Amino acid sequence: MITVENLTKRYGPHPAVDDVSFQCDPGTVTGFLGPNGAGKSTTMRMICGLTAPTAGRATVSGRPYRELPNPGREVGVLLDASAQHAGRTGREALTLSAYTMGLDRREVAAKLDLVGLNAVAAKRRVRAYSLGMRQRLGLAQAMLGDPRVLILDEPANGLDPEGIFWMRGLLRDFADRGGTVLLSSHLLREVEAVADRLVVIGGGRIVAQGDKNELLAGGGTVVRARDDAALRQALKVAGLTAADSADACWCRPTPRQSARRRPMPASRSPSCVRLAAAASNSSSSP
């Protein structure tokens, strides 16, 4: 389980992450969505103890990451696939990690096979790896200690469509066996096929979170304006029903408008567009 409580990170007067709270439960994949610069990576670095928060706390399996006695056996982390020693082979990189964690060296071969790096690829220097191969090596490293939790920052980058399909199956199987997965991306399409829950961040703040099906099922649009009164009047004149949210108006379609809608893929649904727009607007707001 991952628990994030009121995490905040400021660099001078600028908040990179602002009062973020969410929870990832065992047996689930949580998609952590937001545009580039929204605060996803900073949040994940704070969860993993790599960046000290200004306020708030995060725990993995009930303890801060830095207090885990052998963290690689509890949580697998992939934050940057390029952060590998370029002069080592793939097998050497995993062997060193296995030694550090006190694992049987046979786990190295098993995990290389799990992520599809064959004997030839395992003998190549990491500097000769493509980004997709580095992502596979990073996944092998994250899963080497058979952890109960995975924290993965945009692991689909560099993977071809077949590799993305493979990764989804790998993570779904991990969660179905009781594991907890936190998976970040700036593209909903990459995670909607595997995620159970979504957490959407924009401008360092959570703009939506909950069950994936519930978030994508509703219709409507989030609208923001500098003059709230003028916005509400314009919506009223247009015959649109609006409800207030924390910092915006939530516009619902009328029954007649809903009846005219054509079915569309989840990734293009009004709810999906609403989530993406909310995150994007939050990131670009002053």
Backbone as CSV, one residue per row, in Angstrom:
resi,resn,N_x,N_y,N_z,CA_x,CA_y,CA_z,C_x,C_y,C_z
1,MET,0.841,-1.203,0.000,0.000,0.000,0.000,0.873,1.248,0.000
2,ILE,0.426,2.255,-0.742,1.091,3.553,-0.756,0.112,4.578,-0.208
3,THR,0.554,5.356,0.760,-0.297,6.398,1.338,0.421,7.733,1.242
4,VAL,-0.217,8.703,0.613,0.337,10.047,0.450,-0.592,11.008,1.177
5,GLU,-0.027,11.761,2.108,-0.844,12.646,2.942,-0.318,14.072,2.896
6,ASN,-1.054,14.935,2.230,-0.783,16.385,2.226,0.649,16.724,1.822
7,LEU,1.179,15.993,0.835,2.544,16.254,0.380,2.641,17.607,-0.307
8,THR,3.646,18.363,0.083,3.908,19.674,-0.509,5.408,19.826,-0.710
9,LYS,5.776,20.365,-1.861,7.178,20.670,-2.122,7.272,22.043,-2.776
10,ARG,8.014,22.929,-2.119,8.220,24.276,-2.639,9.694,24.499,-2.955
11,TYR,9.928,25.172,-4.061,11.268,25.620,-4.404,11.227,27.144,-4.352
12,GLY,11.687,27.694,-3.222,11.507,29.117,-2.997,10.019,29.393,-2.825
13,PRO,9.492,30.383,-3.515,8.059,30.686,-3.378,7.175,29.837,-4.293
14,HIS,7.783,28.999,-5.129,7.040,28.276,-6.155,6.699,26.858,-5.691
15,PRO,5.408,26.517,-5.625,5.026,25.156,-5.232,5.085,24.199,-6.431
16,ALA,5.939,23.184,-6.338,5.976,22.151,-7.377,4.886,21.120,-7.125
17,VAL,4.618,20.847,-5.856,3.542,19.945,-5.431,2.831,20.623,-4.270
18,ASP,1.510,20.671,-4.323,0.743,21.464,-3.355,-0.360,20.627,-2.707
19,ASP,-0.103,20.143,-1.485,-1.114,19.470,-0.663,-1.729,18.259,-1.379
20,VAL,-0.890,17.367,-1.834,-1.332,16.174,-2.582,-1.596,15.007,-1.628
21,SER,-2.756,14.393,-1.774,-3.116,13.230,-0.956,-3.812,12.189,-1.830
22,PHE,-3.413,10.939,-1.695,-4.106,9.828,-2.343,-3.587,8.526,-1.745
23,GLN,-4.226,7.432,-2.102,-3.837,6.118,-1.579,-3.902,5.085,-2.694
24,CYS,-2.927,4.191,-2.724,-2.896,3.078,-3.672,-3.012,1.778,-2.885
25,ASP,-4.044,0.997,-3.153,-4.325,-0.205,-2.375,-3.761,-1.459,-3.031
26,PRO,-3.493,-2.505,-2.231,-3.047,-3.781,-2.787,-4.074,-4.330,-3.774
27,GLY,-3.570,-4.964,-4.818,-4.445,-5.548,-5.827,-4.933,-4.571,-6.867
28,THR,-4.360,-3.360,-6.897,-4.822,-2.347,-7.851,-3.653,-1.698,-8.586
29,VAL,-3.972,-1.188,-9.771,-3.054,-0.337,-10.530,-3.640,1.065,-10.512
30,THR,-2.869,2.023,-10.016,-3.315,3.413,-9.967,-2.586,4.194,-11.046
31,GLY,-3.330,4.784,-11.959,-2.753,5.637,-12.983,-2.600,7.053,-12.467
32,PHE,-1.379,7.574,-12.507,-1.068,8.914,-12.012,-0.883,9.798,-13.234
33,LEU,-1.885,10.600,-13.563,-1.946,11.302,-14.835,-1.752,12.803,-14.681
34,GLY,-1.142,13.396,-15.684,-0.988,14.839,-15.707,-0.017,15.237,-16.797
35,PRO,-0.097,16.472,-17.290,0.836,16.926,-18.323,2.249,17.027,-17.782
36,ASN,3.195,17.162,-18.687,4.584,17.344,-18.263,4.692,18.587,-17.385
37,GLY,5.424,18.452,-16.276,5.587,19.569,-15.362,4.469,19.719,-14.355
38,ALA,3.554,18.743,-14.296,2.409,18.850,-13.383,2.766,18.516,-11.946
39,GLY,3.889,17.807,-11.733,4.289,17.429,-10.385,4.321,15.934,-10.142
40,LYS,4.140,15.138,-11.191,4.122,13.678,-11.027,5.464,13.155,-10.534
41,SER,6.527,13.509,-11.225,7.847,12.984,-10.865,8.294,13.462,-9.493
42,THR,8.012,14.718,-9.169,8.384,15.244,-7.853,7.650,14.485,-6.758
43,THR,6.370,14.209,-6.972,5.600,13.443,-5.992,6.193,12.058,-5.801
44,MET,6.537,11.395,-6.899,7.091,10.048,-6.815,8.460,10.048,-6.145
45,ARG,9.245,11.076,-6.397,10.551,11.178,-5.742,10.392,11.366,-4.235
46,MET,9.363,12.091,-3.827,9.124,12.251,-2.393,8.660,10.939,-1.773
47,ILE,7.838,10.191,-2.480,7.400,8.883,-1.972,8.602,7.974,-1.751
48,CYS,9.578,8.053,-2.674,10.747,7.177,-2.616,11.891,7.751,-1.787
49,GLY,11.672,8.847,-1.109,12.693,9.393,-0.221,13.839,10.086,-0.921
50,LEU,13.699,10.383,-2.212,14.774,11.032,-2.955,14.691,12.553,-2.876
51,THR,13.512,13.066,-2.589,13.307,14.501,-2.425,12.582,14.719,-1.105
52,ALA,13.120,15.591,-0.285,12.501,15.862,1.015,11.299,16.784,0.827
53,PRO,10.136,16.419,1.368,8.966,17.287,1.234,9.068,18.523,2.116
54,THR,8.434,19.599,1.685,8.317,20.783,2.519,7.313,20.539,3.640
55,ALA,6.271,19.770,3.309,5.250,19.412,4.295,4.594,18.108,3.850
56,GLY,3.909,17.458,4.799,3.223,16.216,4.488,4.131,15.009,4.617
57,ARG,3.578,13.814,4.328,4.354,12.590,4.432,3.823,11.551,3.464
58,ALA,4.671,10.568,3.183,4.288,9.445,2.330,4.850,8.171,2.939
59,THR,4.072,7.104,2.892,4.521,5.820,3.418,4.279,4.723,2.401
60,VAL,5.121,3.713,2.471,4.973,2.501,1.665,4.882,1.328,2.631
61,SER,3.808,0.591,2.543,3.559,-0.510,3.483,3.606,-0.007,4.932
62,GLY,3.117,1.206,5.143,2.997,1.751,6.483,4.224,2.442,7.037
63,ARG,5.329,2.503,6.251,6.560,3.123,6.747,7.133,4.053,5.686
64,PRO,7.789,5.145,6.099,8.495,5.973,5.119,9.550,5.140,4.392
65,TYR,9.746,5.422,3.123,10.669,4.632,2.305,12.042,4.522,2.944
66,ARG,12.546,5.618,3.496,13.905,5.615,4.064,14.026,4.739,5.305
67,GLU,12.894,4.366,5.893,12.932,3.521,7.083,12.787,2.038,6.762
68,LEU,12.595,1.691,5.508,12.498,0.280,5.125,13.884,-0.350,5.238
69,PRO,14.030,-1.489,5.907,15.351,-2.082,6.129,16.042,-2.541,4.848
70,ASN,15.274,-3.069,3.908,15.808,-3.507,2.620,14.783,-3.101,1.568
71,PRO,14.775,-1.821,1.181,13.664,-1.291,0.375,13.427,-2.019,-0.938
72,GLY,14.484,-2.538,-1.564,14.308,-3.247,-2.822,13.469,-4.507,-2.704
73,ARG,13.359,-5.046,-1.483,12.527,-6.226,-1.258,11.073,-5.848,-0.985
74,GLU,10.843,-4.561,-0.710,9.491,-4.082,-0.397,8.853,-3.319,-1.556
75,VAL,9.652,-2.490,-2.224,9.112,-1.634,-3.279,10.097,-1.568,-4.440
76,GLY,9.583,-1.794,-5.643,10.386,-1.674,-6.847,10.166,-0.313,-7.474
77,VAL,11.253,0.359,-7.839,11.170,1.740,-8.316,11.825,1.867,-9.686
78,LEU,11.125,2.528,-10.599,11.698,2.901,-11.891,11.285,4.343,-12.170
79,LEU,12.200,5.263,-11.909,11.914,6.681,-12.117,12.606,7.238,-13.351
80,ASP,13.710,6.630,-13.766,14.448,7.116,-14.931,15.197,5.945,-15.555
81,ALA,14.701,5.485,-16.690,15.307,4.318,-17.333,16.731,4.585,-17.794
82,SER,17.085,5.842,-17.967,18.437,6.173,-18.422,19.445,6.235,-17.276
83,ALA,18.963,6.127,-16.041,19.859,6.199,-14.878,20.477,4.834,-14.601
84,GLN,21.168,4.305,-15.591,21.873,3.031,-15.475,23.343,3.276,-15.795
85,HIS,24.218,2.493,-15.203,25.648,2.625,-15.490,25.895,2.175,-16.926
86,ALA,26.261,3.134,-17.777,26.376,2.845,-19.210,27.449,1.817,-19.530
87,GLY,28.465,1.678,-18.670,29.569,0.766,-18.951,29.316,-0.667,-18.533
88,ARG,28.251,-0.931,-17.786,27.942,-2.299,-17.357,27.020,-2.978,-18.364
89,THR,27.071,-4.276,-18.376,26.105,-5.020,-19.163,24.796,-5.090,-18.379
90,GLY,23.735,-5.469,-19.071,22.464,-5.618,-18.384,22.540,-6.644,-17.263
91,ARG,23.216,-7.745,-17.529,23.350,-8.786,-16.503,24.167,-8.290,-15.318
92,GLU,25.240,-7.533,-15.582,26.065,-7.011,-14.490,25.272,-6.048,-13.616
93,ALA,24.447,-5.205,-14.235,23.648,-4.242,-13.472,22.703,-4.963,-12.515
94,LEU,22.052,-6.010,-13.001,21.127,-6.754,-12.140,21.872,-7.584,-11.099
95,THR,23.010,-8.128,-11.467,23.784,-8.938,-10.520,24.244,-8.099,-9.341
96,LEU,24.683,-6.873,-9.617,25.115,-5.976,-8.534,23.933,-5.653,-7.616
97,SER,22.764,-5.418,-8.198,21.578,-5.134,-7.380,21.188,-6.349,-6.550
98,ALA,21.290,-7.533,-7.140,20.958,-8.755,-6.401,21.903,-8.939,-5.221
99,TYR,23.174,-8.654,-5.439,24.159,-8.757,-4.350,23.823,-7.766,-3.240
100,THR,23.463,-6.530,-3.630,23.139,-5.498,-2.644,21.928,-5.877,-1.802
101,MET,20.943,-6.528,-2.436,19.717,-6.899,-1.727,19.802,-8.259,-1.047
102,GLY,20.919,-8.957,-1.229,21.071,-10.271,-0.624,20.251,-11.343,-1.297
103,LEU,20.124,-11.252,-2.631,19.301,-12.198,-3.379,20.153,-13.290,-4.018
104,ASP,19.522,-14.404,-4.289,20.153,-15.480,-5.046,20.403,-14.991,-6.471
105,ARG,21.582,-15.223,-7.003,21.921,-14.748,-8.348,21.054,-15.366,-9.422
106,ARG,20.371,-16.458,-9.108,19.470,-17.058,-10.094,18.287,-16.153,-10.407
107,GLU,18.008,-15.225,-9.487,16.924,-14.276,-9.742,17.242,-13.372,-10.931
108,VAL,18.523,-13.140,-11.181,18.920,-12.274,-12.285,18.449,-12.856,-13.608
109,ALA,18.745,-14.114,-13.853,18.334,-14.758,-15.100,16.817,-14.803,-15.218
110,ALA,16.148,-15.064,-14.095,14.688,-15.154,-14.115,14.060,-13.819,-14.507
111,LYS,14.587,-12.726,-13.970,13.998,-11.417,-14.267,14.370,-10.940,-15.665
112,LEU,15.562,-11.257,-16.140,15.909,-10.924,-17.516,14.970,-11.635,-18.485
113,ASP,14.661,-12.880,-18.182,13.729,-13.635,-19.019,12.324,-13.047,-18.916
114,LEU,11.937,-12.605,-17.725,10.604,-12.052,-17.515,10.367,-10.814,-18.376
115,VAL,11.387,-9.966,-18.527,11.203,-8.717,-19.275,11.624,-8.846,-20.740
116,GLY,11.993,-10.044,-21.168,12.284,-10.263,-22.580,13.658,-9.831,-23.039
117,LEU,14.632,-9.782,-22.135,16.016,-9.504,-22.525,16.759,-10.839,-22.594
118,ASN,17.053,-11.286,-23.801,17.673,-12.604,-23.970,19.154,-12.583,-23.625
119,ALA,19.807,-13.713,-23.780,21.210,-13.843,-23.375,22.115,-12.881,-24.133
120,VAL,21.814,-12.655,-25.398,22.634,-11.729,-26.193,22.468,-10.305,-25.675
121,ALA,21.225,-9.889,-25.440,20.971,-8.538,-24.931,21.575,-8.348,-23.546
122,ALA,21.529,-9.382,-22.719,22.053,-9.283,-21.356,23.558,-9.063,-21.329
123,LYS,24.262,-9.460,-22.374,25.710,-9.308,-22.426,26.143,-7.972,-23.032
124,ARG,25.194,-7.219,-23.563,25.531,-5.929,-24.173,25.655,-4.843,-23.110
125,ARG,26.505,-3.853,-23.379,26.648,-2.716,-22.485,25.377,-1.872,-22.546
126,VAL,25.022,-1.286,-21.416,23.796,-0.500,-21.354,23.854,0.689,-22.304
127,ARG,25.053,1.209,-22.575,25.179,2.339,-23.494,24.678,1.984,-24.889
128,ALA,24.665,0.691,-25.212,24.209,0.255,-26.531,22.720,-0.081,-26.547
129,TYR,22.053,0.047,-25.418,20.627,-0.259,-25.330,19.797,0.885,-25.918
130,SER,18.700,0.526,-26.564,17.702,1.528,-26.942,16.946,1.932,-25.685
131,LEU,16.136,2.996,-25.779,15.345,3.416,-24.625,14.376,2.318,-24.198
132,GLY,13.792,1.623,-25.183,12.884,0.530,-24.856,13.577,-0.584,-24.083
133,MET,14.814,-0.914,-24.474,15.565,-1.947,-23.765,15.926,-1.476,-22.359
134,ARG,16.230,-0.191,-22.210,16.536,0.339,-20.875,15.292,0.303,-19.985
135,GLN,14.132,0.553,-20.585,12.897,0.445,-19.801,12.697,-0.991,-19.331
136,ARG,12.950,-1.951,-20.182,12.809,-3.365,-19.795,13.814,-3.727,-18.694
137,LEU,15.045,-3.232,-18.830,16.040,-3.491,-17.791,15.619,-2.830,-16.477
138,GLY,15.080,-1.610,-16.562,14.613,-0.935,-15.358,13.468,-1.681,-14.691
139,LEU,12.568,-2.252,-15.485,11.482,-3.054,-14.923,12.032,-4.311,-14.254
140,ALA,13.025,-4.935,-14.885,13.647,-6.118,-14.283,14.281,-5.756,-12.940
141,GLN,14.934,-4.600,-12.889,15.562,-4.152,-11.646,14.506,-3.867,-10.576
142,ALA,13.399,-3.238,-10.984,12.336,-2.923,-10.030,11.702,-4.194,-9.454
143,MET,11.617,-5.249,-10.262,10.944,-6.476,-9.831,11.907,-7.523,-9.293
144,LEU,13.194,-7.195,-9.270,14.216,-8.169,-8.894,14.006,-8.755,-7.500
145,GLY,13.647,-7.914,-6.538,13.490,-8.375,-5.154,12.112,-8.908,-4.827
146,ASP,11.290,-9.166,-5.874,9.900,-9.617,-5.672,9.167,-8.720,-4.678
147,PRO,9.132,-7.410,-4.951,8.484,-6.475,-4.022,6.966,-6.601,-4.075
148,ARG,6.330,-5.987,-3.109,4.859,-5.964,-3.075,4.308,-4.685,-3.699
149,VAL,5.191,-3.725,-3.956,4.782,-2.423,-4.479,5.688,-2.043,-5.648
150,LEU,5.103,-1.473,-6.703,5.875,-0.947,-7.824,5.527,0.532,-8.016
151,ILE,6.560,1.363,-8.173,6.389,2.788,-8.452,7.133,3.069,-9.752
152,LEU,6.378,3.380,-10.804,6.938,3.461,-12.145,6.584,4.798,-12.789
153,ASP,7.598,5.546,-13.179,7.398,6.865,-13.785,7.519,6.753,-15.304
154,GLU,6.389,6.797,-15.975,6.297,6.735,-17.430,7.121,5.584,-18.015
155,PRO,6.854,4.354,-17.591,7.656,3.211,-18.067,7.392,2.829,-19.518
156,ALA,6.338,3.369,-20.123,6.034,3.020,-21.516,6.862,3.826,-22.509
157,ASN,7.556,4.877,-22.050,8.381,5.668,-22.964,9.412,4.782,-23.652
158,GLY,9.455,4.862,-24.963,10.446,4.095,-25.715,10.000,2.706,-26.109
159,LEU,8.879,2.232,-25.565,8.379,0.907,-25.927,7.527,1.001,-27.186
160,ASP,7.639,-0.014,-28.055,6.782,-0.058,-29.233,5.402,-0.579,-28.819
161,PRO,4.403,-0.537,-29.711,3.056,-0.984,-29.334,3.021,-2.390,-28.745
162,GLU,3.823,-3.294,-29.293,3.860,-4.656,-28.744,4.437,-4.642,-27.325
163,GLY,5.460,-3.810,-27.108,6.051,-3.713,-25.781,5.098,-3.108,-24.766
164,ILE,4.304,-2.122,-25.197,3.320,-1.519,-24.293,2.268,-2.546,-23.904
165,PHE,1.815,-3.337,-24.874,0.835,-4.387,-24.594,1.409,-5.400,-23.610
166,TRP,2.674,-5.763,-23.811,3.345,-6.702,-22.897,3.435,-6.122,-21.491
167,MET,3.804,-4.838,-21.388,3.952,-4.211,-20.079,2.622,-4.170,-19.337
168,ARG,1.551,-3.871,-20.056,0.239,-3.849,-19.419,-0.100,-5.208,-18.810
169,GLY,0.183,-6.260,-19.560,-0.088,-7.604,-19.048,0.753,-7.918,-17.824
170,LEU,2.010,-7.499,-17.840,2.913,-7.740,-16.717,2.401,-7.047,-15.452
171,LEU,2.004,-5.790,-15.590,1.538,-5.026,-14.429,0.176,-5.508,-13.951
172,ARG,-0.687,-5.903,-14.896,-1.997,-6.417,-14.495,-1.858,-7.714,-13.709
173,ASP,-0.952,-8.573,-14.169,-0.711,-9.834,-13.460,-0.137,-9.572,-12.070
174,PHE,0.777,-8.594,-11.975,1.370,-8.241,-10.678,0.286,-7.792,-9.702
175,ALA,-0.615,-6.929,-10.162,-1.684,-6.434,-9.289,-2.675,-7.544,-8.945
176,ASP,-2.987,-8.395,-9.899,-3.946,-9.474,-9.652,-3.432,-10.473,-8.627
177,ARG,-2.112,-10.499,-8.433,-1.525,-11.371,-7.414,-1.365,-10.646,-6.068
178,GLY,-2.010,-9.474,-5.957,-2.012,-8.751,-4.686,-1.051,-7.594,-4.603
179,GLY,-0.327,-7.302,-5.680,0.632,-6.203,-5.658,-0.036,-4.845,-5.800
180,THR,0.722,-3.812,-5.467,0.264,-2.423,-5.586,1.112,-1.733,-6.636
181,VAL,0.465,-1.083,-7.603,1.190,-0.415,-8.679,0.774,1.051,-8.755
182,LEU,1.766,1.949,-8.750,1.556,3.365,-9.039,2.276,3.654,-10.350
183,LEU,1.506,4.018,-11.367,2.010,4.127,-12.734,1.711,5.526,-13.262
184,SER,2.750,6.291,-13.568,2.520,7.648,-14.051,2.579,7.710,-15.568
185,SER,1.871,8.690,-16.119,1.900,8.946,-17.553,1.270,10.301,-17.809
186,HIS,1.599,10.908,-18.939,0.891,12.116,-19.349,-0.156,11.799,-20.397
187,LEU,-0.323,10.513,-20.721,-1.305,10.081,-21.714,-2.277,9.078,-21.093
188,LEU,-3.538,9.408,-21.084,-4.547,8.519,-20.525,-4.578,7.190,-21.264
189,ARG,-4.402,7.230,-22.574,-4.505,6.007,-23.369,-3.513,4.944,-22.914
190,GLU,-2.357,5.380,-22.391,-1.339,4.416,-21.970,-1.754,3.635,-20.724
191,VAL,-2.615,4.233,-19.885,-2.932,3.585,-18.608,-4.379,3.124,-18.488
192,GLU,-5.271,3.636,-19.348,-6.681,3.307,-19.162,-6.949,1.811,-19.337
193,ALA,-6.120,1.105,-20.118,-6.352,-0.316,-20.351,-5.944,-1.171,-19.158
194,VAL,-5.163,-0.627,-18.236,-4.654,-1.436,-17.121,-5.024,-0.869,-15.752
195,ALA,-5.296,0.431,-15.665,-5.521,1.062,-14.364,-6.902,0.744,-13.793
196,ASP,-6.957,0.613,-12.480,-8.226,0.479,-11.757,-8.690,1.839,-11.252
197,ARG,-7.727,2.668,-10.842,-8.018,3.998,-10.310,-7.168,5.039,-11.039
198,LEU,-7.661,6.266,-11.044,-6.925,7.369,-11.648,-6.751,8.487,-10.629
199,VAL,-5.557,9.063,-10.632,-5.273,10.272,-9.863,-4.743,11.281,-10.871
200,VAL,-5.433,12.414,-11.017,-5.067,13.406,-12.025,-4.501,14.628,-11.323
201,ILE,-3.307,15.040,-11.738,-2.624,16.170,-11.116,-2.350,17.240,-12.168
202,GLY,-2.475,18.485,-11.756,-2.179,19.600,-12.638,-1.714,20.790,-11.816
203,GLY,-0.624,21.416,-12.215,-0.105,22.546,-11.454,0.259,22.187,-10.038
204,GLY,0.634,20.914,-9.816,1.029,20.465,-8.492,-0.118,20.112,-7.573
205,ARG,-1.365,20.205,-8.062,-2.538,19.925,-7.232,-3.365,18.798,-7.833
206,ILE,-4.015,18.010,-6.975,-4.911,16.958,-7.446,-6.193,17.612,-7.954
207,VAL,-6.549,17.325,-9.205,-7.771,17.894,-9.782,-8.891,16.867,-9.861
208,ALA,-8.562,15.578,-9.802,-9.587,14.528,-9.796,-8.930,13.228,-9.374
209,GLN,-9.697,12.367,-8.714,-9.224,11.029,-8.401,-10.416,10.145,-8.083
210,GLY,-10.232,8.846,-8.329,-11.305,7.906,-8.042,-11.239,6.698,-8.956
211,ASP,-12.280,5.882,-8.907,-12.375,4.702,-9.747,-12.373,5.105,-11.223
212,LYS,-11.602,4.402,-12.034,-11.466,4.771,-13.444,-12.808,4.803,-14.152
213,ASN,-13.617,3.773,-13.962,-14.893,3.699,-14.671,-15.827,4.828,-14.264
214,GLU,-15.815,5.183,-12.989,-16.670,6.268,-12.533,-16.219,7.608,-13.098
215,LEU,-14.908,7.826,-13.125,-14.398,9.099,-13.633,-14.650,9.253,-15.127
216,LEU,-14.602,8.145,-15.863,-14.765,8.227,-17.308,-16.209,8.077,-17.754
217,ALA,-17.112,7.735,-16.832,-18.499,7.472,-17.216,-19.327,8.743,-17.338
218,GLY,-19.090,9.720,-16.458,-19.937,10.913,-16.438,-19.646,11.839,-17.599
219,GLY,-20.652,12.637,-17.972,-20.482,13.636,-19.014,-20.360,15.012,-18.394
220,GLY,-19.777,15.927,-19.127,-19.679,17.285,-18.618,-18.332,17.892,-18.909
221,THR,-18.193,19.143,-18.544,-16.971,19.882,-18.827,-16.640,20.791,-17.657
222,VAL,-15.359,20.863,-17.309,-14.900,21.819,-16.302,-14.586,23.132,-16.999
223,VAL,-15.155,24.217,-16.472,-14.949,25.543,-17.061,-14.420,26.484,-15.991
224,ARG,-13.375,27.247,-16.324,-12.819,28.244,-15.422,-12.795,29.601,-16.111
225,ALA,-12.966,30.648,-15.343,-12.893,32.010,-15.879,-12.423,32.943,-14.777
226,ARG,-11.882,34.089,-15.177,-11.432,35.064,-14.192,-12.614,35.702,-13.471
227,ASP,-13.756,35.844,-14.179,-14.954,36.456,-13.598,-15.998,35.364,-13.413
228,ASP,-16.097,34.816,-12.189,-17.021,33.719,-11.935,-18.469,34.123,-12.162
229,ALA,-18.828,35.327,-11.752,-20.215,35.774,-11.907,-20.603,35.857,-13.381
230,ALA,-19.714,36.393,-14.204,-19.997,36.492,-15.638,-20.089,35.110,-16.269
231,LEU,-19.249,34.202,-15.811,-19.289,32.839,-16.337,-20.636,32.188,-16.031
232,ARG,-21.082,32.297,-14.784,-22.358,31.674,-14.412,-23.523,32.273,-15.195
233,GLN,-23.481,33.595,-15.415,-24.538,34.240,-16.181,-24.549,33.758,-17.627
234,ALA,-23.347,33.614,-18.215,-23.261,33.140,-19.597,-23.772,31.713,-19.725
235,LEU,-23.455,30.876,-18.744,-23.938,29.496,-18.772,-25.455,29.451,-18.622
236,LYS,-25.992,30.328,-17.780,-27.440,30.375,-17.577,-28.144,30.792,-18.856
237,VAL,-27.607,31.800,-19.542,-28.193,32.268,-20.797,-28.158,31.166,-21.854
238,ALA,-27.073,30.373,-21.817,-26.935,29.286,-22.790,-27.791,28.070,-22.444
239,GLY,-28.445,28.109,-21.289,-29.298,26.994,-20.898,-28.547,25.797,-20.387
240,LEU,-27.343,26.025,-19.873,-26.531,24.928,-19.359,-26.616,24.872,-17.838
241,THR,-26.740,23.665,-17.318,-26.762,23.454,-15.878,-25.331,23.374,-15.366
242,ALA,-25.035,24.117,-14.308,-23.667,24.148,-13.771,-23.691,23.945,-12.272
243,ALA,-22.670,23.261,-11.789,-22.473,23.071,-10.349,-21.070,23.525,-9.998
244,ASP,-20.908,24.052,-8.806,-19.595,24.541,-8.381,-18.715,23.390,-7.925
245,SER,-17.443,23.428,-8.321,-16.426,22.545,-7.757,-15.482,23.433,-6.964
246,ALA,-14.324,22.895,-6.578,-13.409,23.651,-5.714,-12.983,24.971,-6.329
247,ASP,-12.673,24.950,-7.638,-12.181,26.177,-8.257,-12.688,26.334,-9.681
248,ALA,-13.864,25.774,-9.970,-14.374,25.835,-11.326,-15.858,25.530,-11.330
249,CYS,-16.473,25.617,-12.510,-17.858,25.208,-12.701,-17.878,23.899,-13.470
250,TRP,-18.741,23.006,-13.035,-18.897,21.694,-13.677,-20.189,21.751,-14.472
251,CYS,-20.082,21.750,-15.808,-21.239,21.921,-16.683,-21.752,20.568,-17.146
252,ARG,-23.012,20.306,-16.882,-23.621,19.044,-17.297,-24.453,19.260,-18.552
253,PRO,-24.441,18.293,-19.475,-25.287,18.429,-20.663,-26.751,18.220,-20.300
254,THR,-27.641,18.836,-21.070,-29.063,18.602,-20.883,-29.413,17.227,-21.449
255,PRO,-30.568,16.635,-21.046,-30.955,15.333,-21.594,-30.989,15.325,-23.116
256,ARG,-31.463,16.447,-23.721,-31.526,16.505,-25.173,-30.134,16.463,-25.790
257,GLN,-29.201,17.193,-25.153,-27.824,17.174,-25.645,-27.204,15.802,-25.497
258,SER,-27.495,15.137,-24.371,-26.946,13.809,-24.140,-27.470,12.818,-25.152
259,ALA,-28.759,12.956,-25.533,-29.368,12.015,-26.471,-28.753,12.119,-27.851
260,ARG,-28.238,13.303,-28.184,-27.646,13.473,-29.512,-26.215,12.980,-29.589
261,ARG,-25.629,12.601,-28.453,-24.232,12.175,-28.453,-24.062,10.824,-29.109
262,ARG,-22.967,10.670,-29.788,-22.601,9.385,-30.354,-21.633,8.692,-29.420
263,PRO,-21.681,7.345,-29.329,-20.697,6.639,-28.512,-19.287,6.924,-29.022
264,MET,-18.335,6.981,-28.124,-16.954,7.218,-28.516,-16.027,6.472,-27.577
265,PRO,-14.794,6.225,-28.012,-13.832,5.524,-27.150,-13.632,6.267,-25.847
266,ALA,-13.258,5.515,-24.796,-13.069,6.135,-23.480,-12.047,7.246,-23.519
267,SER,-10.982,7.057,-24.312,-9.912,8.056,-24.333,-10.344,9.359,-24.996
268,ARG,-11.536,9.362,-25.685,-12.026,10.588,-26.300,-13.335,11.052,-25.676
269,SER,-13.749,10.397,-24.603,-15.014,10.729,-23.968,-14.956,12.100,-23.329
270,PRO,-16.147,12.749,-23.121,-16.148,14.052,-22.453,-15.451,14.031,-21.104
271,SER,-15.614,12.914,-20.367,-14.962,12.839,-19.064,-13.458,12.822,-19.199
272,CYS,-12.978,12.078,-20.205,-11.531,12.029,-20.420,-11.012,13.410,-20.810
273,VAL,-11.736,14.078,-21.724,-11.338,15.423,-22.129,-11.384,16.360,-20.925
274,ARG,-12.416,16.193,-20.075,-12.546,17.029,-18.886,-11.342,16.866,-17.967
275,LEU,-10.924,15.601,-17.722,-9.792,15.367,-16.842,-8.520,15.972,-17.417
276,ALA,-8.297,15.755,-18.716,-7.092,16.286,-19.346,-7.099,17.802,-19.318
277,ALA,-8.274,18.401,-19.604,-8.351,19.869,-19.622,-8.141,20.442,-18.232
278,ALA,-8.710,19.780,-17.226,-8.549,20.275,-15.856,-7.099,20.267,-15.438
279,ALA,-6.397,19.175,-15.754,-4.983,19.094,-15.408,-4.163,20.124,-16.158
280,SER,-4.459,20.276,-17.458,-3.717,21.219,-18.267,-3.953,22.646,-17.807
281,ASN,-5.210,22.984,-17.517,-5.518,24.337,-17.051,-4.865,24.635,-15.718
282,SER,-4.836,23.627,-14.824,-4.204,23.839,-13.525,-2.715,24.072,-13.688
283,SER,-2.104,23.359,-14.646,-0.661,23.509,-14.847,-0.312,24.867,-15.404
284,SER,-1.221,25.445,-16.200,-0.888,26.710,-16.862,-1.423,27.925,-16.123
285,SER,-2.195,27.693,-15.046,-2.756,28.837,-14.316,-1.681,29.525,-13.503
286,PRO,-1.788,30.886,-13.319,-0.754,31.611,-12.558,-0.807,31.245,-11.098
